[in-house]
Amino acid sequence: MAKIKVLLVEDEPTLAMIIKDTLDGEEFDIVLAADGEEGLALYKEIKPDIIVTDIMMPKIDGFTLIRHIRKTDSQIPVLFLSARSAANDVVEGFELGGNDYLKKPFGMAELIIRIKALLNKITVRKEEKTTFNLGQYTFDAVTQTLLYCGERQLLSNRESEILKRLCENKDHVLPMKDVLLDLWGDDSFFNARSLHVFITKLRHKLSKDDSIKILNVRGIGYKLIID
C-alpha cells in the first residue's frame, strides 16, 4: 500500500521532529519544511497528498503559503496548526482554502485522525456530482467558481463546501449540526456563528438572481430554494 505523503510545514523544530517520528512509518511519509518559503518549493517538487502547516512562520506564513497554492490547486487538503484561536484567524484560514484547523497543543492521535478524515473526504468527493445549475448561475465545486452571464467569481474552499451541500439538498433543510460536524469538527456556538457568516457571504454572491434564496430554518439549518 502506498504511503500517505504529508508535507509538514512547521518552524518549531522540536514539534516538527515529534510529529515526524510519530507518524513516519508504514502509513505516512513525512516531508519537513521549516518555513513557508521552503514549504512552497517542496510542494511543487514532491506533490504531497496533504499539507499540514503552521500559521506563524518566518519568510512566508501559513496563510500566504496556502494562498499561493490555491491559485493552481483547489483539491489538496490543508490542515492548519496554530496556537492562535481567535475567530478571525479561524475564518481567514477556512476562506483561504483550509479544510481543517487544529489548535496547539494537540495529541498525535487526533492529528492522525484529522489527516485521514480529510483524505477520505477528498476521495469521496471525486465520485460525486460536482457541477450544479442554480438559476442563472453555474456552480463548479471542483474549481470552486460561480459563473453568471459570462462573469466568473471564485469561492473560498469553505464557501464552496457549504454551497455544494446546499445544492445536494436543494428544497430540503440542510441540518446545521451536520455541516458543523462535517466541516468544523464540532457544533459549538462559536462554529455556528462562523457558519452563518459564510451563509451570508453566499447569499451576497448569489444575489444577482432573485429566484435563488438560502432560507434560515431557525435552530435547525438552511434550505436552498429556487423559485
Secondary structure by P-SEA (a helix, b strand, c coil): cccccccccccaaaaaaaaaaacccccbbbbbbccaaaaaaaaacccccbbbbbcccccccaaaaaaaaacccccbbbbbbcccccaaaaaaaaaacccccccccccaaaaaaaaaaaaaaaaaaaacccccccccbbbbccccccccccbbbbbcaaaaaaaaaaaaaccccccaaaaaaaccccccaaaaaaaaaaaaaaaaaaccccccccccccccbbbbbcc
